[in-house]
Amino acid sequence: MELIHKEKVTAACGCQACVNANDPLICSVYRNKVVYFCTDKCKQSFDENPEAFLKSSHFKISLEMLDDAKYVENE
């Protein structure tokens, strides 16, 4: 299964330009929500301790703003 991405996304830090320049997009799925990141370093920090990252000043959007994870079957 492959994660489906929107055309334009917003990173956890609130940035749109830098995250959409990444190919492929850098993301994690948390509580069935897709969380996008500008850098691998931020993704690693999130993956190590999601709750701490969500409480940090670096996380500038709410979980409610994030899209639900949607997948497509690979053929």
N, CA, C and O atoms as a GROMACS GRO file, in nm:
protein
  300
    1MET      N    1   0.085  -0.118   0.000
    1MET     CA    2   0.000   0.000   0.000
    1MET      C    3   0.089   0.124   0.000
    1MET      O    4   0.195   0.127   0.063
    2GLU      N    5   0.044   0.223  -0.071
    2GLU     CA    6   0.120   0.347  -0.083
    2GLU      C    7   0.035   0.463  -0.033
    2GLU      O    8  -0.084   0.471  -0.061
    3LEU      N    9   0.098   0.552   0.043
    3LEU     CA   10   0.030   0.669   0.098
    3LEU      C   11  -0.002   0.767  -0.013
    3LEU      O   12   0.083   0.794  -0.098
    4ILE      N   13  -0.124   0.821  -0.014
    4ILE     CA   14  -0.165   0.921  -0.112
    4ILE      C   15  -0.140   1.059  -0.054
    4ILE      O   16  -0.180   1.087   0.059
    5HIS      N   17  -0.075   1.146  -0.130
    5HIS     CA   18  -0.046   1.284  -0.086
    5HIS      C   19  -0.128   1.384  -0.164
    5HIS      O   20  -0.158   1.362  -0.282
    6LYS      N   21  -0.164   1.494  -0.100
    6LYS     CA   22  -0.229   1.605  -0.169
    6LYS      C   23  -0.124   1.674  -0.256
    6LYS      O   24  -0.004   1.649  -0.242
    7GLU      N   25  -0.171   1.761  -0.345
    7GLU     CA   26  -0.079   1.834  -0.433
    7GLU      C   27   0.008   1.930  -0.353
    7GLU      O   28   0.129   1.938  -0.375
    8LYS      N   29  -0.052   2.003  -0.260
    8LYS     CA   30   0.022   2.097  -0.175
    8LYS      C   31  -0.003   2.059  -0.029
    8LYS      O   32  -0.117   2.035   0.010
    9VAL      N   33   0.103   2.052   0.050
    9VAL     CA   34   0.092   2.014   0.190
    9VAL      C   35   0.158   2.120   0.277
    9VAL      O   36   0.232   2.204   0.228
   10THR      N   37   0.130   2.115   0.407
   10THR     CA   38   0.190   2.205   0.505
   10THR      C   39   0.271   2.122   0.603
   10THR      O   40   0.223   2.021   0.654
   11ALA      N   41   0.393   2.165   0.628
   11ALA     CA   42   0.480   2.094   0.721
   11ALA      C   43   0.437   2.120   0.865
   11ALA      O   44   0.362   2.213   0.893
   12ALA      N   45   0.486   2.037   0.955
   12ALA     CA   46   0.455   2.050   1.098
   12ALA      C   47   0.495   2.187   1.152
   12ALA      O   48   0.434   2.236   1.247
   13CYS      N   49   0.596   2.249   1.091
   13CYS     CA   50   0.642   2.381   1.136
   13CYS      C   51   0.559   2.494   1.076
   13CYS      O   52   0.582   2.611   1.107
   14GLY      N   53   0.465   2.459   0.990
   14GLY     CA   54   0.379   2.559   0.927
   14GLY      C   55   0.425   2.601   0.788
   14GLY      O   56   0.353   2.675   0.720
   15CYS      N   57   0.540   2.557   0.745
   15CYS     CA   58   0.597   2.594   0.615
   15CYS      C   59   0.529   2.517   0.503
   15CYS      O   60   0.495   2.400   0.518
   16GLN      N   61   0.508   2.584   0.389
   16GLN     CA   62   0.455   2.515   0.272
   16GLN      C   63   0.560   2.507   0.161
   16GLN      O   64   0.571   2.403   0.096
   17ALA      N   65   0.635   2.612   0.140
   17ALA     CA   66   0.730   2.616   0.028
   17ALA      C   67   0.838   2.510   0.039
   17ALA      O   68   0.865   2.438  -0.057
   18CYS      N   69   0.901   2.500   0.156
   18CYS     CA   70   1.014   2.407   0.170
   18CYS      C   71   0.969   2.261   0.166
   18CYS      O   72   1.037   2.178   0.106
   19VAL      N   73   0.857   2.228   0.228
   19VAL     CA   74   0.812   2.089   0.232
   19VAL      C   75   0.770   2.042   0.093
   19VAL      O   76   0.795   1.926   0.058
   20ASN      N   77   0.708   2.128   0.014
   20ASN     CA   78   0.663   2.089  -0.119
   20ASN      C   79   0.778   2.080  -0.218
   20ASN      O   80   0.760   2.027  -0.328
   21ALA      N   81   0.895   2.130  -0.182
   21ALA     CA   82   1.013   2.118  -0.267
   21ALA      C   83   1.079   1.982  -0.252
   21ALA      O   84   1.160   1.942  -0.335
   22ASN      N   85   1.044   1.909  -0.145
   22ASN     CA   86   1.103   1.776  -0.121
   22ASN      C   87   1.044   1.674  -0.217
   22ASN      O   88   0.924   1.671  -0.240
   23ASP      N   89   1.129   1.590  -0.271
   23ASP     CA   90   1.084   1.482  -0.358
   23ASP      C   91   1.165   1.359  -0.328
   23ASP      O   92   1.282   1.354  -0.366
   24PRO      N   93   1.111   1.258  -0.262
   24PRO     CA   94   0.971   1.248  -0.220
   24PRO      C   95   0.944   1.330  -0.095
   24PRO      O   96   1.036   1.374  -0.027
   25LEU      N   97   0.815   1.350  -0.066
   25LEU     CA   98   0.776   1.422   0.054
   25LEU      C   99   0.822   1.345   0.178
   25LEU      O  100   0.823   1.222   0.178
   26ILE      N  101   0.859   1.418   0.282
   26ILE     CA  102   0.905   1.357   0.408
   26ILE      C  103   0.786   1.359   0.504
   26ILE      O  104   0.735   1.466   0.538
   27CYS      N  105   0.743   1.242   0.548
   27CYS     CA  106   0.626   1.238   0.635
   27CYS      C  107   0.626   1.116   0.726
   27CYS      O  108   0.699   1.019   0.704
   28SER      N  109   0.542   1.124   0.827
   28SER     CA  110   0.512   1.012   0.916
   28SER      C  111   0.361   1.007   0.933
   28SER      O  112   0.293   1.108   0.914
   29VAL      N  113   0.310   0.891   0.968
   29VAL     CA  114   0.168   0.878   1.000
   29VAL      C  115   0.157   0.860   1.150
   29VAL      O  116   0.223   0.774   1.209
   30TYR      N  117   0.072   0.943   1.212
   30TYR     CA  118   0.055   0.942   1.357
   30TYR      C  119  -0.094   0.954   1.385
   30TYR      O  120  -0.158   1.050   1.342
   31ARG      N  121  -0.149   0.857   1.458
   31ARG     CA  122  -0.292   0.857   1.490
   31ARG      C  123  -0.377   0.874   1.364
   31ARG      O  124  -0.475   0.948   1.362
   32ASN      N  125  -0.336   0.804   1.259
   32ASN     CA  126  -0.400   0.806   1.128
   32ASN      C  127  -0.400   0.944   1.062
   32ASN      O  128  -0.481   0.970   0.973
   33LYS      N  129  -0.309   1.032   1.104
   33LYS     CA  130  -0.292   1.163   1.041
   33LYS      C  131  -0.155   1.167   0.977
   33LYS      O  132  -0.059   1.111   1.030
   34VAL      N  133  -0.145   1.234   0.862
   34VAL     CA  134  -0.016   1.247   0.793
   34VAL      C  135   0.051   1.375   0.841
   34VAL      O  136  -0.005   1.484   0.828
   35VAL      N  137   0.172   1.361   0.896
   35VAL     CA  138   0.250   1.474   0.944
   35VAL      C  139   0.368   1.491   0.848
   35VAL      O  140   0.449   1.400   0.831
   36TYR      N  141   0.379   1.609   0.785
   36TYR     CA  142   0.486   1.637   0.689
   36TYR      C  143   0.597   1.718   0.755
   36TYR      O  144   0.574   1.793   0.850
   37PHE      N  145   0.717   1.701   0.703
   37PHE     CA  146   0.834   1.768   0.758
   37PHE      C  147   0.919   1.830   0.647
   37PHE      O  148   0.918   1.784   0.533
   38CYS      N  149   0.991   1.936   0.684
   38CYS     CA  150   1.083   2.002   0.589
   38CYS      C  151   1.213   1.923   0.576
   38CYS      O  152   1.275   1.922   0.470
   39THR      N  153   1.253   1.857   0.685
   39THR     CA  154   1.382   1.788   0.686
   39THR      C  155   1.371   1.649   0.749
   39THR      O  156   1.280   1.621   0.826
   40ASP      N  157   1.466   1.564   0.713
   40ASP     CA  158   1.472   1.431   0.775
   40ASP      C  159   1.500   1.441   0.924
   40ASP      O  160   1.455   1.357   1.002
   41LYS      N  161   1.575   1.544   0.965
   41LYS     CA  162   1.608   1.562   1.107
   41LYS      C  163   1.480   1.584   1.190
   41LYS      O  164   1.467   1.526   1.298
   42CYS      N  165   1.389   1.664   1.141
   42CYS     CA  166   1.263   1.686   1.213
   42CYS      C  167   1.179   1.559   1.216
   42CYS      O  168   1.118   1.528   1.318
   43LYS      N  169   1.177   1.485   1.106
   43LYS     CA  170   1.104   1.359   1.103
   43LYS      C  171   1.161   1.262   1.205
   43LYS      O  172   1.086   1.195   1.276
   44GLN      N  173   1.292   1.253   1.212
   44GLN     CA  174   1.357   1.163   1.307
   44GLN      C  175   1.322   1.203   1.450
   44GLN      O  176   1.292   1.117   1.533
   45SER      N  177   1.326   1.332   1.479
   45SER     CA  178   1.292   1.382   1.612
   45SER      C  179   1.146   1.346   1.645
   45SER      O  180   1.118   1.304   1.757
   46PHE      N  181   1.056   1.363   1.550
   46PHE     CA  182   0.916   1.329   1.570
   46PHE      C  183   0.900   1.179   1.594
   46PHE      O  184   0.831   1.138   1.688
   47ASP      N  185   0.963   1.098   1.509
   47ASP     CA  186   0.949   0.953   1.520
   47ASP      C  187   1.002   0.899   1.653
   47ASP      O  188   0.949   0.801   1.706
   48GLU      N  189   1.105   0.963   1.706
   48GLU     CA  190   1.162   0.919   1.834
   48GLU      C  191   1.070   0.949   1.951
   48GLU      O  192   1.064   0.871   2.047
   49ASN      N  193   0.996   1.061   1.945
   49ASN     CA  194   0.910   1.099   2.056
   49ASN      C  195   0.800   1.193   2.006
   49ASN      O  196   0.809   1.314   2.023
   50PRO      N  197   0.695   1.138   1.942
   50PRO     CA  198   0.590   1.222   1.884
   50PRO      C  199   0.524   1.318   1.983
   50PRO      O  200   0.500   1.434   1.950
   51GLU      N  201   0.495   1.270   2.102
   51GLU     CA  202   0.427   1.356   2.201
   51GLU      C  203   0.510   1.478   2.238
   51GLU      O  204   0.457   1.588   2.250
   52ALA      N  205   0.640   1.459   2.256
   52ALA     CA  206   0.728   1.571   2.289
   52ALA      C  207   0.735   1.668   2.172
   52ALA      O  208   0.733   1.790   2.192
   53PHE      N  209   0.744   1.616   2.050
   53PHE     CA  210   0.751   1.701   1.931
   53PHE      C  211   0.623   1.784   1.918
   53PHE      O  212   0.629   1.904   1.889
   54LEU      N  213   0.508   1.722   1.940
   54LEU     CA  214   0.381   1.792   1.928
   54LEU      C  215   0.366   1.903   2.031
   54LEU      O  216   0.295   2.001   2.007
   55LYS      N  217   0.432   1.890   2.145
   55LYS     CA  218   0.426   1.992   2.250
   55LYS      C  219   0.533   2.099   2.233
   55LYS      O  220   0.531   2.202   2.302
   56SER      N  221   0.627   2.077   2.142
   56SER     CA  222   0.738   2.170   2.125
   56SER      C  223   0.693   2.294   2.047
   56SER      O  224   0.587   2.294   1.984
   57SER      N  225   0.775   2.398   2.051
   57SER     CA  226   0.745   2.520   1.977
   57SER      C  227   0.763   2.501   1.827
   57SER      O  228   0.720   2.585   1.748
   58HIS      N  229   0.827   2.392   1.787
   58HIS     CA  230   0.847   2.367   1.644
   58HIS      C  231   0.718   2.322   1.575
   58HIS      O  232   0.702   2.345   1.456
   59PHE      N  233   0.627   2.260   1.648
   59PHE     CA  234   0.500   2.213   1.592
   59PHE      C  235   0.401   2.329   1.595
   59PHE      O  236   0.353   2.365   1.702
   60LYS      N  237   0.371   2.387   1.479
   60LYS     CA  238   0.293   2.510   1.475
   60LYS      C  239   0.152   2.493   1.418
   60LYS      O  240   0.080   2.592   1.402
   61ILE      N  241   0.113   2.370   1.389
   61ILE     CA  242  -0.023   2.346   1.342
   61ILE      C  243  -0.088   2.245   1.435
   61ILE      O  244  -0.020   2.179   1.513
   62SER      N  245  -0.220   2.232   1.428
   62SER     CA  246  -0.288   2.138   1.517
   62SER      C  247  -0.311   2.005   1.446
   62SER      O  248  -0.314   1.999   1.323
   63LEU      N  249  -0.326   1.899   1.523
   63LEU     CA  250  -0.355   1.768   1.464
   63LEU      C  251  -0.483   1.771   1.382
   63LEU      O  252  -0.495   1.698   1.284
   64GLU      N  253  -0.579   1.855   1.421
   64GLU     CA  254  -0.705   1.864   1.348
   64GLU      C  255  -0.685   1.918   1.207
   64GLU      O  256  -0.766   1.891   1.118
   65MET      N  257  -0.579   1.994   1.185
   65MET     CA  258  -0.550   2.050   1.053
   65MET      C  259  -0.489   1.946   0.959
   65MET      O  260  -0.487   1.967   0.838
   66LEU      N  261  -0.442   1.836   1.012
   66LEU     CA  262  -0.374   1.735   0.931
   66LEU      C  263  -0.473   1.646   0.859
   66LEU      O  264  -0.582   1.618   0.909
   67ASP      N  265  -0.435   1.601   0.741
   67ASP     CA  266  -0.520   1.511   0.663
   67ASP      C  267  -0.513   1.370   0.718
   67ASP      O  268  -0.411   1.327   0.770
   68ASP      N  269  -0.625   1.300   0.707
   68ASP     CA  270  -0.626   1.158   0.740
   68ASP      C  271  -0.537   1.083   0.641
   68ASP      O  272  -0.530   1.120   0.524
   69ALA      N  273  -0.471   0.980   0.688
   69ALA     CA  274  -0.388   0.898   0.601
   69ALA      C  275  -0.477   0.818   0.508
   69ALA      O  276  -0.569   0.749   0.552
   70LYS      N  277  -0.450   0.826   0.378
   70LYS     CA  278  -0.524   0.750   0.277
   70LYS      C  279  -0.422   0.674   0.194
   70LYS      O  280  -0.315   0.725   0.161
   71TYR      N  281  -0.458   0.553   0.161
   71TYR     CA  282  -0.365   0.466   0.090
   71TYR      C  283  -0.428   0.413  -0.038
   71TYR      O  284  -0.550   0.404  -0.051
   72VAL      N  285  -0.342   0.377  -0.131
   72VAL     CA  286  -0.384   0.313  -0.255
   72VAL      C  287  -0.312   0.179  -0.262
   72VAL      O  288  -0.195   0.167  -0.226
   73GLU      N  289  -0.383   0.079  -0.309
   73GLU     CA  290  -0.322  -0.055  -0.325
   73GLU      C  291  -0.223  -0.052  -0.440
   73GLU      O  292  -0.255   0.000  -0.548
   74ASN      N  293  -0.106  -0.106  -0.420
   74ASN     CA  294  -0.010  -0.121  -0.529
   74ASN      C  295  -0.049  -0.244  -0.611
   74ASN      O  296  -0.085  -0.348  -0.557
   75GLU      N  297  -0.041  -0.227  -0.741
   75GLU     CA  298  -0.078  -0.339  -0.829
   75GLU      C  299   0.038  -0.428  -0.858
   75GLU      O  300   0.024  -0.526  -0.931
   0.00000   0.00000   0.00000
